[in-house]
Amino acid sequence: MQSLSIFLVTLVASAALISGLVIPKKQFTGHSVLRIKVESQVHVKALRSLESVHGILADFWLSPKKIPGIAHIRVTPDNEEKIVQVLKEVGMKHEIMIDDLQSLIDKEAESLAKRTVFKAGDNPSFITTNEYHNISEIHAYLDSVGTKYGYKVDSVGQSHNKLDLKYIRIGKNPNATKEVFINGCIHAREWLGCATMVYIINELTTKPDQYDDLLSNLNIYVLPVLNPDGYDYTWNKDRMWRKTRSGPRQGCYGVDPNRNWDYKWGVAGSSSNPCSETYDGPNPNSEVEVVNIIKFLTQHKNTIVSYFDIHTYSEDFMFPFGYAEVYPQDLTKIRNVATSAVNAVNSVNGEQFVSGSITDIVYPASGSSIDYTKGKLNIDYSYAMELRPDGNAFNGFVLPEDQIIAGASECWAGVQVAFRAAMNDLQATG
């Protein structure tokens, strides 16, 4: 009887593989997201000590920033009581922002099932920029755009799971001496970042006259998905996955790829716990994705004049540094550009983005992409953005598709300001 049971289990598993079924996705039933009022440094300290003091591996969707401010934390049935108790002990008020995360994810899944899937060989015009697309679709789109318009499509290297970190280079002038680089989805669950890269590629290729100055003077590199393993995992296994997929280490997978860059690594705002969402890795540049992107950027450091890393969420336009309250020597220049960029962003849809250094407007975070590109590669116009929604959000990372165009167009408006500033800066040559 036992042999028969084993046989039946094996038969079912084999049938599942043959039929293309996948292991059931992680469920978030009973998970909620709290919106917390942060009104003092005591509150900030309490939230930041959840892991180190209380041993709670909290999933911050929105970390405590300015005071007074807001923090968002996803709580599980296992840790909700503990977290709420810590909040009560220091007098922090909270409310439930999302009462059942799984219902939000289910609604998103229904929408994804109805999307227009972009297939290999499709004409680029078939892309739907108002929908989310998985890694295969995004890569197929890059190939199609490259074929139709004659733009170079290549990879900076492969991920831990051997997926390409595929990019496209867009520009009219083969002799352009300046280049710019932008990527999305270094954090896997931040889908609007990937969708924004697709939007930007579509803008540049279908409306070239509108961006003639950029296309005539710059090579524009767009890498939609910097963390392809993680992004693929969010589609197939765990919608809330943030990190890479290396490991396991102490039974846990992944490293925060925006804490792993070899510049002031491990100084602040990261964790040495492999199970933490902000785990910075066993050593700097431990992640092959980070190694590959650094290698590419280093090879082009004398020509790349602007680098952008696009995230979600909280509506911020950030410049270095994140490891401490220190500032680049050219602070006035890059701050003025950030201010102008935010004005452009907010003029699109009336949002309220703010600008400043990572430490000033977000939180200490060392080992980040833009700290590296500024601190080690001397790329003057190094910026990161946290796109919509803001702290009043009810959906956080699970942003409805009807907000993609609004969010992407806001981002692109700000990015253009920095690209043009770098393009016109005679000193910005790496």
N, C-alpha and C positions, 0 to 999 in steps of 0.2 A: 504493500500500500504506500509506504514511504517512497519507494522507487517510482511508483506511478505518479505521485504528487510532484516529485522533482521533475519527472518527464513533462508533466503538464505545464509546470511553471516555465521550464525551458522552452517548450513549444510556444507558449504565449509570448515570451520575450522575443523569440525568433520572429514570430509573426509581426510583432510590433516593429522590429527593425526593418523587416521586409516592406511593411506598409508605410514606412517613413515616420511612424509615430515617435515622439520624443519623450524623455522622462518628464513627468508632470512638473509644471512650473512651481516655483516657490509661491506659497499662498500667504496673503497678508490679512486674512480674516481676523478681526479683533485687534489689528494694529490701528492706532490712531496717531494723529499729529497734533501736538499742543502748540498753541501760540502763547508765548510767555512774555510778560512785561518785565523788562530789565531796567531798573531804576537807580542802581548804584553799583559801585565797584565791588561791593560785597556780593551782589547778585552775579556779576560777571565771574568773579572768582569761584563762586559756588558751582556755576555751570561748567566752568573749565576744569573743575576738580572732580567731576562725576566719575571719570575713569581712574584718576590717580589716587583719590581719597576713598571713593565708595566702590570702586571696582565695577562700575556700570559702563559698558561699552555703548554709549549713547550715539544714536545716529542724528547728528545735527543737520537739518535741512537748511537752516539759516542760523549762523552762529551769532552770539552776542557781539554787537558792534558799539555804536555810539550810545551815550546815556543822555536822556532816556531812550530806550530802543526796544526792539522786539527780537526774540529768538524763536525758532521753530525746531521742535524735536519730535522725531518719530518714536513712539513708545510701543512696546510689545506687551502681550498679556503677562509676560514674565517679569518685565522690569518697570511697568507702569506705576505700581504701588511704591516702589523704591524711589523713583524719580519724583513723584508727586510729594513724597515725604520730605525729600531734600528741599523742594520748592517751599513747602510750608515752613520748614525750620528757619529759613532766611527771609520769609515774608514775601515771596514772589507770587504774584497773581498770574493765573493762566486760564485759558479757555480752550475748548476743543475746536481745532481748525478743520480737521478731517476726522469723522467718527469711525469710519470703516474704510481703510485704504483699499482693500480688495475691491470694493464696489466701484471705486474710481478707476482702478486698473481694468476691471471687467468692461467698463464703459469704453475705455480707450481701445481695448481689444476688439470690441464690436466695430469701432470706427476703422481700425487698421485692416480688418477683414474685408472692408468695402473699398479700400484704396485702389488706385490704379497702379499695378505693379509694373515697374520699369524692368524690361528684360534685355539681355545682351543682344545687341544688334538693332535695338529700337532707335528711331530718330530722336535726337536730343529734345525735339519739340514735344515729345510725348511725356516728358517729366512733369510731374505735378508738384509745384513748389509749395502748395498749400497742404501737403500731406507728408507724413513721416515715411522714410524708406529705410530698409535694412541694409546691412553692409554690402550684400551682393548687388542690390539695386544701385546703391551709390557708386560702387566701383564700375558697374556696367555703364552708368551714366557718364562717368569720367571718360571711359574708353570711347563712347559714342561721340562725346563732344570733341575729343582729340581727333578722331577720325574725320568728322565733318569739317572742323575749322583748321585742322593742321597744327593744333597745339600739342606740345609734348606732354605725354602722360607717362609717369614712371613711379617708382617706389623709393622711399628713402631707406628701405630695408623691410624686414619682416618682424612680426610680433613673436611672442613666446610660443603661440600656437600656429606659427607659420602663415599668418595672414599678412597681406601686403599693407604697408603704410603708404597708400597710393595718393599721389598728388597730380595736379595739372598746372602747367605754366602757361599763363595767358599774357599776350602782348603782341603789338604790331611791329615793334622795332627790334630786329635781331641784334642790333648794335647798342641796345640800351645798356647804360653803365650802372644803373641803379635797379635794385630789386627789392621787393617787399614779400613778406610771408605771413600767412594767416592759417590757423588751424582751429578745429572744433573738437569737442568730445574727448578731451584728455581725461575727463571724468565721464564714465560710460553712460550714466543715467540721465545726463543732461542733453536730451535729444534735440532741443531747440538749437543747440550749438551746431550739430551736424546739419540740420535742416537749413540753418542760416548759410552755411558754406555752399550748399546746393543753390540757394537763392542767389548768392553773390556770383557764382559761376554763370548762372542763367542770365543775370543782369548784364554781365560783361560781354557775353557772347551774342545775346539777342538784341542788345541796344548799344552797339559799339560806338555809334556817333555821340551818344550821351556821355561816354567816358573816354572820348578821344585823347584828352590830355594825359590821362593815366596810362592808357594803352600805348601811346606813342613814346612815352618816356620811361616806362617801368616794365620789368618782367614781374608779373604778379603770380606768386605761388599760392595755391589753395590746397590744403590737405584737410579734407572734410572730417576724417576720423583718425585721431592720433592714438586712440586706444581701441583698436578693432576687436581684440579678444573680449574686452569688457563690454563693448557695445553689442557685439553679437550675443553675448551672454544675457544682456538685458532683454533681448528679443525672445530668446528661447528658454531661459531658465529662471532668471531673477530680475524683475523689472527695476529693482532698486539697487542693483550692483553698481559700485562706484570705481573700484580699483582695477588693476591689471589682473591677470589670471595665473601668475607664476605661483610656485609653491608645490605642496603645502609646507608651511612653517608653523610648527606647534599646532598642526591640525587645521590651520586657516590658510586661505588663498589670497594672493594679491598684495600689491603695494600701491599706495597713493602715488600716481605718477607725477603729481604736481607738488610732491614733497621730496622727490628723489634726485633732483638735479644737483650736480656737484658744485654748488656755490652756497656757502654758509649752511651746509646740510646739517640737519638735526639741532639747529640752534633754538628754534622756537616754533610753536604751533604745530608740532607733529608728535607722533607717538612711536615708541619702540616696541609696542605690542603688535605682533603680526595679525591679531584679530581685530585691531582698531581700524576704523574707516580712514584715519589719517596716518597709518603706518608708513614710515618713511623708508623702509627697506633695511636689509642687513648691512648695507653700505651704500654710499652715494653712487648713482649711475648703475645700480644693480639691475634695473629693468632694461631689457633689450630695446624696448620702444624708445626709452629716453636716450640710450646710447646711440641709436640710429638717427634720431632727430638732431642730436647734438653734433654728430659727425657731419650731417648735411649742412647744418647752419654754420659750422666752423669752416667748412670748405668754401662757403659763400660769405664769410664774415666781412670781407672787404667790399662787397657789393650790396648786401642786404642793409637797407637803411631804416626799415620798420618791421617789427615783429608783433603779431597779435595772437593772443590765446583767448578763445571765446568760451565762456562758461554760462551757467545759469545757477542760481537766480538771486536777485536782490537789487538790480538796477544800479550798478556801479561801473564807473570808468576809472581804472586803476593804473598807476605807474609804480615803479620800484621806489623804495625797497619794502620787502615784507618781513625780512628776518629781524629787523629792529627799527627803532625810530631814527633812522638815518636817511639822508636824501642824496641823490646824484648831484654832481657838481653843476650840471646844466638844469637844475631844478626849475628855474624861472621859465626857460624855453619849453620844457616838456609839460609843465603845469599849465602854461598859457594855451598850449595846443589842446590839452585835455579839457580845459574850460570851454574852448571854442567847439570842440567835438561834442561835449555834453549839450551845449546850446543847440547844435544841429540835431542831435538825437531827440531832445525833448520837443523840438519844433515839429516833428513828424506826426506824433499822436498825442502830444500833451502829457507825456509821462514826466516823472521827476527824478531822473538819473542824477547822481552826484559824482564828483571826481575828487581824486586825491591819491596819496600813496596807499599801498595795501594796508600797511600798519595803521594809518590814520583813519581810514574809512571802513575797513573790514576787521581784521584781526591779525596778530603776528602769525606769519606762515613762512618758514624757511624752506630752502630747497625747491623754490618755484621756478617755473619756466622764465618769467620775465626778469626775475632777479639774476638768473644766469645770463640771459641774452644781453642784459645791460651791464652786469657786473664783470662778466668774463669776456664776452664777445664785443662789448662796446657798441652795441646797436642802439643808437641814440633814442629812436622812437619805439621803445618797447612798452607795450600796453597789454592789459587784460581787461575784459569786460564781463560783468555779470548781467545777463540779459533779464528780461521780464520773467515772472511777475515780481512785484515789490513785496514788502513785509506784510501787506494786508491780504496777501494771496490766500485762496482757499484750496488751491490745487498744486502749488509748488512745482515739483518736477514733472508731474503728470499734466502737462499743459495741453489743453484742447487744440486740435488742429486748426480751428478757426482763428487762433491767435498767432499762427506761424508767420504769416506775411507781415503782420503788424510788428512782431518782434524782430524779424529778420531785417525789415526795412529800417527800423530804428538803429539797429546795429550797424548796418551798411552806411547809413548817413554819418555816423561818428567815425567809422574806420576811414572813410574817404577824406575826412578833414586831416587826419594824421598822415595818410598816404601822400596827400598833396603837400603838406608841410615838409615831409621828408624829401619829396621830389624836388621841391624848390629850395631846399637848404643846401647851399654850396659846400658846407662843411660836412654834411652827412654822407660820408663815404666809407663807413666802417671803422 
